[in-house]
Structure formats: structure tokens, C-alpha cells
Amino acid sequence: MSKYSPLRRYLSGLPSDTEEITISFDQVERIIGDKLPNSARRYRAWWSNEESGSHVQSHAWMNANWVVETVNLNDKWVRFRLEG
């Protein structure tokens, strides 16, 4: 089980008519029950939609059929969009 599994469950549990959601980094931390790594607050690449590879965080949202549409590192929020 990944540290980011709670994020996958959260996104999967959103109402079926939800097509996008913007959440703060603080909210993500509450959802996962842990702090985000410093790289999540500094680098856009941390939020990349990586289908394969070692970035378990992207597997969490992509396995729930969501992708990161936008991330704002200054204001510390991320917008997810339902894929498909």
C-alpha cells in the first residue's frame, strides 16, 4: 500500500458528476495523513502525470482516472481533472 493510496481513494470517491477539483497542498496532506515531500512544493515535475515509472504519487491519481491539470507552486494548490 502506497502512502498516496488515500488520495486515490479520495479521488475515486468523489461524486460521479465531478469533472475537476482543486485542492490545497494542506488538504492533500490531510487526505494522505502525512506531509508532502519538499519536492512537491518546489518542483512541477513532482506532479507530472507519469503512467509508468517510480513516482507512486502519480500512480495514485492516475489509477483513479484523474490527471493533474494545473499546479500552482506559489499558492500551493493542485487541480485534478477526470480523465476520459
SULNORRA-V738133 format. One line per field, one symbol per residue. ss: DSSP state (A for helix, B for strand, O for the rest). phi: phi as a letter, one per 20 degrees, with the letter a starting at -180 (. if undefined). psi: psi as a letter, one per 20 degrees, with the letter a starting at -180 (. if undefined). A space follows every 10 residues. Layout:
BEGIN
ss: ???
phi: ???
psi: ???
END
This chain:
BEGIN
ss: OOOOAAAAAA AAOOOOOOOB BBBBAAAAAA AAOOOOOAAA AAOAAAAOOO OOOOOAAAAA AAAOOBBBBB BBOOOOBBBB BBOO
phi: .egegffgff ffefgfeedb bdcfgffgff femafffgff edcggfefee fcpdefffff fffemdcfeb cdffembcde cfen
psi: pqhjhhgggg hhjqqijohq ppqqhggghh gikrqqqhhh ihphhhjqno hqajnhghhg hhijkqqpgq pohgilrqpq ppp.
END
